[in-house]
Amino acid sequence: MVGRPTASALSQRGHQVAILSRGGTAGPAGTESFQGDLTTGAGLDKALAGVDCVVDCANVATMSRSTAVRWFSATTTLLGRLASEAGVKHHVVLSIVGVDKVPLGYYAGKLAQEQAAMHGPVPATVLRATQFHEFAGQTMDQLRFGRFALVPQMMTQPVAAAEVGRALAEVVEDGPRGRVPDIAGPRPERLPDLARQLSRARGDRRTVIPVRLPGRTGRAINSPAILPGPDAVLRGPTFAEWLPSATKP
Ligand SMILES: NC(=O)c1ccc[n+]([C@@H]2O[C@H](COP(=O)([O-])OP(=O)(O)OC[C@H]3O[C@@H](n4cnc5c(N)ncnc54)[C@H](OP(=O)(O)O)[C@@H]3O)[C@@H](O)[C@H]2O)c1
């Protein structure tokens, strides 16, 4: 979701971009793709040859705390080691606003990833972003039962993945900075409302059913704890402004 716009932004700014994924999927025009796996290190030697900076936009789909912590710690540590051996000078990690405030298992994994990069052998930058505008669609597609989509009752201040890609390109050019100001969209929203707007715009007639997650986690994701603080950099478009571009055939 965010890897492709990041590759585009870097390429448009004149950088040579090498993309690594297990599928080896072709990226935007002008970029080079490599097949590899961050869990085993396979293929990383070729992808990292001659590279100055790595931007980690990999992901694992899990809500399990132990799986997330294990996966993000292991892949980030391995990437840091192999990048260091290849002479890489900057390790950029994309994290999420609120990972230290909201007790989601996945967020524990992202926090572990931040720490693995910060304590790794390559000087690092961590940029935290809020959910992307695309997140409403990702959630609806994951929790779909026939024409029903279960969507957590969650507050969010979403930002377009394309804007996060541009911000990551700027972070690359700025060099290692540790933790930099968070990036977020222009206004707070409720995730089920976004899902309904998306479903209407796509004309897929899905019924969105808001689901309240239990306990402390449910309360935290449905509260301002998950929203950006006053120091965040806010970037448009709003979800409503972005929507037409998302449903273009
Ligand atoms: N989605 C959001 O709203 C959001 C908001 C803030 C931050 N983030 C963070 O942004 C990052 C990217 O999220 P996303 O939504 O763009 O993810 P995504 O669409 O699921 O993309 C993940 C990418 O990682 C690659 N990948 C997965 N496992 C891999 C492995 N073992 N080795 C190499 N490549 C692997 C996948 O390609 P293959 O399957 O071909 O390997 C895919 O290209 C995540 O770290 C996430 O926490 C996401």
The ligand as an SDF file (V2000), in Angstrom:
LIG
                    3D

 48 52  0  0  0  0  0  0  0  0999 V2000
   -1.9000    0.5250    6.4780 N   0  0  0  0  0  0  0  0  0  0  0  0
   -1.8740    1.5750    7.2810 C   0  0  0  0  0  0  0  0  0  0  0  0
   -2.8790    2.2810    7.4880 O   0  0  0  0  0  0  0  0  0  0  0  0
   -0.5600    1.9430    7.9690 C   0  0  0  0  0  0  0  0  0  0  0  0
   -0.4910    3.1420    8.7130 C   0  0  0  0  0  0  0  0  0  0  0  0
    0.7250    3.5050    9.3170 C   0  0  0  0  0  0  0  0  0  0  0  0
    1.8480    2.6820    9.1760 C   0  0  0  0  0  0  0  0  0  0  0  0
    1.7290    1.5210    8.4680 N   0  0  0  0  0  0  0  0  0  0  0  0
    2.9260    0.6660    8.3570 C   0  0  0  0  0  0  0  0  0  0  0  0
    3.3660    0.7050    7.0120 O   0  0  0  0  0  0  0  0  0  0  0  0
    3.9760   -0.5370    6.6720 C   0  0  0  0  0  0  0  0  0  0  0  0
    3.3960   -1.0200    5.3670 C   0  0  0  0  0  0  0  0  0  0  0  0
    1.9960   -1.1580    5.4870 O   0  0  0  0  0  0  0  0  0  0  0  0
    1.1090   -1.4520    4.1890 P   0  0  0  0  0  0  0  0  0  0  0  0
   -0.2990   -1.3280    4.6110 O   0  0  0  0  0  0  0  0  0  0  0  0
    1.6550   -0.6620    3.0510 O   0  0  0  0  0  0  0  0  0  0  0  0
    1.4570   -3.0080    3.9700 O   0  0  0  0  0  0  0  0  0  0  0  0
    1.0390   -3.9860    2.7780 P   0  0  0  0  0  0  0  0  0  0  0  0
    0.1940   -3.2860    1.7690 O   0  0  0  0  0  0  0  0  0  0  0  0
    0.5590   -5.2370    3.4220 O   0  0  0  0  0  0  0  0  0  0  0  0
    2.4450   -4.2850    2.0610 O   0  0  0  0  0  0  0  0  0  0  0  0
    3.4290   -5.0280    2.7140 C   0  0  0  0  0  0  0  0  0  0  0  0
    4.5760   -5.2890    1.7460 C   0  0  0  0  0  0  0  0  0  0  0  0
    5.5560   -6.0800    2.4360 O   0  0  0  0  0  0  0  0  0  0  0  0
    5.9970   -7.1210    1.5770 C   0  0  0  0  0  0  0  0  0  0  0  0
    6.4250   -8.2200    2.4580 N   0  0  0  0  0  0  0  0  0  0  0  0
    5.6720   -8.8930    3.3680 C   0  0  0  0  0  0  0  0  0  0  0  0
    6.4100   -9.8510    3.9630 N   0  0  0  0  0  0  0  0  0  0  0  0
    7.6620   -9.7530    3.4340 C   0  0  0  0  0  0  0  0  0  0  0  0
    8.8650  -10.4640    3.6580 C   0  0  0  0  0  0  0  0  0  0  0  0
    8.9490  -11.4890    4.5380 N   0  0  0  0  0  0  0  0  0  0  0  0
    9.9700  -10.1160    2.9510 N   0  0  0  0  0  0  0  0  0  0  0  0
    9.9060   -9.0880    2.0370 C   0  0  0  0  0  0  0  0  0  0  0  0
    8.8000   -8.3880    1.7910 N   0  0  0  0  0  0  0  0  0  0  0  0
    7.6850   -8.7070    2.4830 C   0  0  0  0  0  0  0  0  0  0  0  0
    4.7640   -7.4630    0.7320 C   0  0  0  0  0  0  0  0  0  0  0  0
    5.0740   -8.0370   -0.5300 O   0  0  0  0  0  0  0  0  0  0  0  0
    5.1180   -9.6600   -0.7110 P   0  0  0  0  0  0  0  0  0  0  0  0
    3.8450  -10.1740   -0.1210 O   0  0  0  0  0  0  0  0  0  0  0  0
    5.2670   -9.8590   -2.1950 O   0  0  0  0  0  0  0  0  0  0  0  0
    6.3310  -10.0970    0.0410 O   0  0  0  0  0  0  0  0  0  0  0  0
    4.1740   -6.0630    0.5020 C   0  0  0  0  0  0  0  0  0  0  0  0
    4.7730   -5.4670   -0.6250 O   0  0  0  0  0  0  0  0  0  0  0  0
    3.7150   -1.4970    7.8510 C   0  0  0  0  0  0  0  0  0  0  0  0
    4.8820   -1.6210    8.6060 O   0  0  0  0  0  0  0  0  0  0  0  0
    2.6340   -0.8030    8.6530 C   0  0  0  0  0  0  0  0  0  0  0  0
    2.7310   -1.0420   10.0300 O   0  0  0  0  0  0  0  0  0  0  0  0
    0.5810    1.1420    7.8530 C   0  0  0  0  0  0  0  0  0  0  0  0
  1  2  1  0
  2  3  2  0
  2  4  1  0
  4  5  1  0
  4 48  2  0
  5  6  2  0
  6  7  1  0
  7  8  2  0
  8  9  1  0
  8 48  1  0
  9 10  1  0
  9 46  1  0
 10 11  1  0
 11 12  1  0
 11 44  1  0
 12 13  1  0
 13 14  1  0
 14 15  2  0
 14 16  1  0
 14 17  1  0
 17 18  1  0
 18 19  2  0
 18 20  1  0
 18 21  1  0
 21 22  1  0
 22 23  1  0
 23 24  1  0
 23 42  1  0
 24 25  1  0
 25 26  1  0
 25 36  1  0
 26 27  1  0
 26 35  1  0
 27 28  2  0
 28 29  1  0
 29 30  1  0
 29 35  2  0
 30 31  1  0
 30 32  2  0
 32 33  1  0
 33 34  2  0
 34 35  1  0
 36 37  1  0
 36 42  1  0
 37 38  1  0
 38 39  2  0
 38 40  1  0
 38 41  1  0
 42 43  1  0
 44 45  1  0
 44 46  1  0
 46 47  1  0
M  CHG  2   8   1  16  -1
M  END
$$$$
